[in-house]
């Protein structure tokens, strides 16, 4: 996830009354009405809208190494790697640094055609950015959100966990909002995806090196 997120309080648009609307719906309408300057993105995460600027150079280097390697690995199959697309579940919206979904995204549209339905996403990747708010978001709050959505694999690339760690989070428990299996691999060793369309894909020094 990109750096320096800021929470935005719910707002109303078009002078329409919000009486009777729940918080999720108010946030949803506010998110849809937002007009952000170039280089910013907005997500709805656990009851708030968060606006984030483009990531730092290191963030971009890591995710683009990951994307290029994953694209080559998935070539010729039925799944592909994507960036900068809304992943939507109900009235929540996230923009993972990278995700894997069917080659034809028209197979998994969300109901308002604003992105893709999280139910069709099989893997998400986040690269942690510096700062307590950013690390807490990716390690805790987005972990809960992705688990609630039932996304089978969450890959967390974290420069700030010791000397650097790749975590493979699997077996989501939607009701408890947690992944029940976690495999943590320090930088310098290979983290290998065990299942799904990217089974056998190696996340190693070619991606995480400084």
N, C-alpha and C positions, 0 to 999 in steps of 0.2 A: 504494500500500500504506500502511496506517496506521503511525503512529509508534511508536518505542520498543519494538521487538521484543525478546523475551527467549527464549533457547534453554532447552528443557526436556529433561533427560536421559531416556532410555528408562526406562519403569517397567513392572512386571508387574501384572496384575489378577487378582482371584478366586483368588489363591494357586496359580495354575496354573504348572507348570514351563515355562521357556522353552528348555530344552535342545533343540538341534537347529533352533531357529527362527533365521532370518537377521535382520539388523538391520532391514530393510524391514518384515518382518512384526511384529517387536516394536514398532517405532514405530507401525505401523498400529493394532495392538491398543490401545496406550497412547492414541493420538489418539482412537479411538472411545470410550474409557472416560472421557475428560476431562469434567469438569463445571466450566465457567467462569462467573465472575460476569457479570452483564449488562454489556455494553459491551466485551467482550473476544472475540477470535476466535483460533483456532489453525490453523496450516498445517503441512504437512510439506514442507520445502524442502531438497533436497540432503543428506539424512541427519540432519536434526534437526527437532524440533517447535518452532515459533516461535509464541509467544503475544503478541498485539498489542492495545493498547487502541484505542478509537475515535479517529479522526484529529482534528487541530486544525481550527479554524474555516476557515482558508484551504483546507485539504485538502477539506473538505466542500463549500465553495462551488464549487471547481473541478470536482469530479466531478459535482455536481448540475447545474451549467450544461451540462456535457458530456452528461449523461444526457438532460436535457430536450430539447436540440437534436437528439440522435441519435434519440430516440423519435419526434419529429415527422418527421424525415427518413425513417425506416423505416416510418412509418404506411402501412398498406394492403398491405405486402409480406409475405413469408413468414418474415421474421426480426425479432427484437426485442432490446432492450437489457435486461440484468439486473444486479442487484447482490445481494450477501450470500447467494450460493449457492456451495456447494463445487463446484469443477471438479476432477475426479479422473482420474488416469492411473495404472493399476496400483495401487501402494501409496503414491502421492503425492497430496496434496490441497492445493489453493490456493484462495484467495478473492480473485479480482481485484477491483479497485475498480469495474470495469465490464466486461461482456463481451457479445458478440453471438452468438446461437445461434438455432435454429429457433423459430418462434412457439409451437409445441407442444413443450415440453421433455420430454414423455413419449416423444418420438421418440429421445431420446438419454440414457436413464437409465444410471447406472453400475450395476455388477452387484449392489451391496448396497443400492441405493436411498438412498444418502446424499447424492447430488448429481447432477451431470450428467457424462457421459463427455467428456473433453477432445477426443476425436476428432470430436465434433459442434460444437465451438466454433470459430468462424471469425475471431474478433477479441477481443483482450483490451486493457484500458486500465489503466495504473497511474499514479497521481499520486504523485510522489516526496515523501517527508516529510523534514524536517531531521534531521541526524545522520549520521555516517559509516556506521554499521551499516545505516541505512535506505536511504541512497543506494546503497551497495554491493549490497544485496539486490535492489533493483529494476533497477539498471543492469547487474548482472552475473549474480547467481545465478538470479533469476526469468527473466531473459532466456534463460539456458541451459535452464531447465526448460520454458519455453514453446516453445522451439525443438525440444527433444527430443520434445515432444508433437505437433509438426507443426502448431501453430496458425499460420495463414497470416499474420496481422497482429498485431503488438504495438505499441501506441501508448504512448509514454512521455512524460508531461507533467512537465517538470522545471524547477521554479523556481530550482534551484541549479546549473544549467549555464549559466555566464556570466550574462547578463541574463534567462535563461529560454529554454528550447528545447522544441519538440515534435519527437520522433523517431518516424518511421514505419519499423518494422523488418519486412521481408518476406523471402520466399524462405527458409524455415527448412530447415536441414540437420540432420536428426534425429541422424545418426551423429556429427557433429562438435559438436552442441549449440550451434549458432550461427545467426544470421540473416545471410545472405550479401549482403543489400542493406539499406542504411541511408540514410534521407533525413532530415536534420536541418534544422529550420526555426526561426529565432529568433522569439521573441515579437514581435508587431507585424506579422509577415508571415503569409500563409495557408499552412497545411499541408493538402494536398488528398489524400484517400484515392483511390488510383488503380484499385482493383479490389475485387471482392467485393460483398456485399449493400449496403455503405455507400459504394459507388463514387461519387465526386463530393462527398462530405461534406467540409465545410470546417471545419478547426480553426483559428480565428483569434482576434482580439482580443475578440470577444464572449464567448469562453470563458476566455481566459487573462489578461484584464485584471486589474489589482489593485483 
